[in-house]
Amino acid sequence: MSENVQFKTTNPHMLKSNKDYASQTLMGGLSGFESPIGLDRRDRIHALKSGDIGFVHSWDINTSVDGPGTRMTVFMSGCPLRCQYCQNPDTWKMRDGKPVYFDAMVKKISRYADLFKATGGGITFSGGESMMQPAFVSRVFRAAKEMGVHTCLDTSGFLGASYTDEQLDDIDLCLLDVKSGDEATYKKVTGGILQPTIDFGHRLAERGVKMWVRFVLVPGLTDSEDNVENVAKICASFGDALEHVDVLGFHQLGRPKWHEMRIPYPLEDAKGPSAKLRARVVKQFESHGLTVY
């Protein structure tokens, strides 16, 4: 990193002070989870592969954010992508998370099971990218299903090949991030490739898993008519499995974390979309027969 890079500071922390975020979040951190103590590196690698532990960044209980009803959203550590608008760069490295026992996670879900059932909510795995830890996530989903708790996976689908069809069957809903409609823009936005997302969406559709697609609208980055048109065509290809598309306007809530971690923020001066731009994008999606929120 160049020594000439200049960093801005943002105080207080925007995520913690944002009123909307605070009103949706009832608790967080990792309180109440039992973490493995005394495991050496070899033991941890084995436990990760078996799903006996998962590396978790944080969790909270929220509404109207990560799926229907009141939900326990677990943010897993580790992500293969580097999205320019990432809100949680502190989840990129798995080693920065805290190892949590599978049994401790299931116990926490069971504590809220009645609340989830009463509100139509459930458990959502987000990140980072939760598909980096398929054994842990899929085991927790299986246990949740046995309790009658709704399961939701928030993912880019980039690592979809690591999931078996049987594991997909324990997902009630997938929040699929379609970050771009063409490979060039996807590479610019994420550093990765688009095709795995499309392939994963088609697999979900074939298994009858419901989807909500999320598309982040960033002026000057993802907003071109061609790019949006391609995203809409991808969404339409998922057929009846896709319930709706969420067009999410870019915002700067993640910027403080980039500053705190001293990572150059590529969207430092970017603005959110105007009402006119959002209306144009929504119209493009609707022209393909898609429901847009």
N, C-alpha and C positions, 0 to 999 in steps of 0.2 A: 504494500500500500504506500502510495506517495506520501512523504512527510509534509507536502504542501497542501494536502486535502484539509479543507476547513470544515469544522463541524459546528452546527448550531445546537443550542440547548433549548429545551422546551419544559417549562415548569408552570404549574404542577403537572404531574403525569396525566396526559389527556384521557387515557383509558380509564383511570381511576376516578377522574372528576366528571366524566361525561354523565349527565343526568339520565339519559335513556339507558345506558349500560347499567348504571347503578340500580335503576328501578327494575331491571330484568334479573339481576343477580342477587341471590339470597345468601350464598356462601361460596367459598372458593378455597384455593390453596390445596393442600393434601391432608388436611386434618381428618383423623378418623381412619386412615389407611395404615395397615400394617406393612412395614417395609422390611425386606430381607436384611439381616445383619450377619456379618461374618462370612458371606459367600465370596469366594475368590473369583477371579476373572473367568476361569474355566467353568465354574459352577453357574455363574450368571449367564454365560453364553448358552450352556445346555438348558437352563431354565427358560431362557428367552425362546429357544427353538421349540421347546415343548409346550410353551404357553403357561408355564407355572408362574412366571412373572411378566410384567409389562413395564416399560419405562414411561412414566406419566409426568406431564408438565404440571397440570392443574385440573380442577373440575369445578363445576358449579351447578346449581339448580336454577333453571330459567324458564321463561315462557315466550312463545311466539318468535323464537330465534332459530332453533336448530331442529325443527320438526314440530308436529302437532302436540298440543297439550303442554303440561308441565313436564320438563325433561331434566334428567341428569346428563349433562354434557361433559365428557371426559376428553381432555386435550392431550393426545399422545405426543411423545417427543420423537423427533426424527422426520426429515422430509427430503426427498431427492430433488425437488424443484426449488427455484429461487425466484419466486414471483416478485416483480417490481413493486407491486402494491401490497405485499404481505403485511398483515397486521401483527403477526407473531414470529418475528425472526428469532426469538429466543427459544423456539421449538425446533429449529432446523437440525440440531445435533442430538441424537438419541442419548448420548452420554450425559447431557445436561439435565435429563429427566431423573426422576426418582423411581427406583424399582419398587413395584407394588405387587404383592401376592395376588394370584388369581382368586383365592378364597376370600381375601379381604375385599376385593372388588365385588364379588358376588354377594357378600354379606351386606355391603353398602347398598346395593340395588334392592335387596330384599327388604331393607329398612323402609324404603320409599315405595314399595310395590303397590300398596293400597292407594297411595296418592296418584301414582301413574295411571292405574286402572280407572280411578274416579274422574280423571281429567282427560283421558285419552292420550296420555303422554307415554314416556318411556325412557330408554337409554340411548344416547347418541354418542358415537365415537367420532371425534374430530381431531384436529392437530394444529400444526404439523401435518403429517400424513399417516393416519392410523393403519393404512395398508402395509406399512413397513413392518408391522408386528402382527401378521395374519394369524398366528397360532393363538396368541393371547386374546385378540379381539374376537375371533370366531368362537373360542371356548366360552367367553363371557356371553356372547350372543346366544349360544346354545343354552346356557344356564338361564338366561333371561327369558327365552322362549318357553322353557319348562315351567317358569313361574307365571307365564301368561303376560309378560311385559313386552311392549312394543319395542322393536329394535330399529335403529336408524344409523346409517353410515354416511358420514360427510367426507367426500373424497374427490380427488382429481381423476381417479380411475387410472392413473399413470402406471400403477403396479398391479393392475387387474389380473394379469397372468398368474400372480402368486396365489390367487384364490381358486379353490375347486368349485365345481357346480354345487356340491353338497353344502359348502360354506355359504354360497350365495343364497341358498334356500332358507337360511336363518336370518336374512335381512328383510325386514318388512318394508323399509323405505330407504332409498338412496338419494342423498343430496349430491348430485353430480355437477362438479365445476367444469363447465365447458369454457375455457379461458380465451379461446380464439377459434376462428373458423378456417384458418389456413395455416400451413406449417411455418411459413416465414414469420407471421405475427406471433404464433405460439412460441416459437424459439426466442423471439425478442422479449416476450412477456415473462416466460418461465425458465428459459434455458433448456427446456426439454422438447419432446416431440408430441404431436397431437394424436396420432393414430391410436395409441393405446387407450385413450379416453373414449374414442368412437367405438372401438372393439368392445370395451367393457360395457358401455351403454347397450350395445346390441345383445351382449350376453345376458344382461339384467332383463332386457325386454323379453328375450326368449324364455327366461325362467319365470316370467310373470311378476318380477319385482317392480314395485311402483317407484317412480322417479320424480324429483323436482330438480330441474336444471337451474344452476346459478350462473349468471353471466355478469361480470364486472365491467361496467361501462366507464372507460377512462378516455376523456377527450385527448385526441392526438395519439392514442396508442391502440385502443380496441374499437374505435367508433366509426371506422370507414364503412361505407355502405356495402362494399363487397365483403368485408370481414363479417359484418352482422348478418348479411344474407347467407353466408356459408354456415354460420352458427345456427341460424334458423333451419336450414336444410338438414343439418345434423340432428337437431332436436326433432324435426318432423319424422326422421327415419326411425325414431324410437317407438312410433305408433302410439297405441292406447296406453302403454306402460307409463308414458310421460303425462303427469297430471297438470303441471304448469311450469312456466319459466319465470324465474325471479330476475328482473333486471336491476342489478345493484349499482347504484351510483358510487363512483370513487369518492373517498374522503381521506382526510389526513390523520385519522385517529391512530394509525400505526407508526407515524413518523417519530414520536418520542422514543420508542424502543430502538429504532435504528440509531438514533442519536446516542442513547445510553450505551449501546453496544459498540459505538464508534464504527458503524458501517456506513459508507457513503450511500445516501438515499437517492435513488435515481429519479424520484418524482417530487423532489423538494418544492418545486414551484408549480406543480400541476394543480388544476382546479377540478371541482366536481362538475358533472354535466349540467347544462342548462335545461330548463323545462322543455324548450323547443327541441333540443337534441334527444332527450329521453322520449318525447312523443314520437319523433321520427323512428327511433329504434323499436319502440313498442309496436308501432304500425307495421314495421317490417316483419316482426314475429307473428303478429296477428294475421298478416296476409297469407301465412302458411297454415292457418287454422289452429294456431296455438293459443292457449290461455296464458295471459301475461299478468304478473303482479309487480 
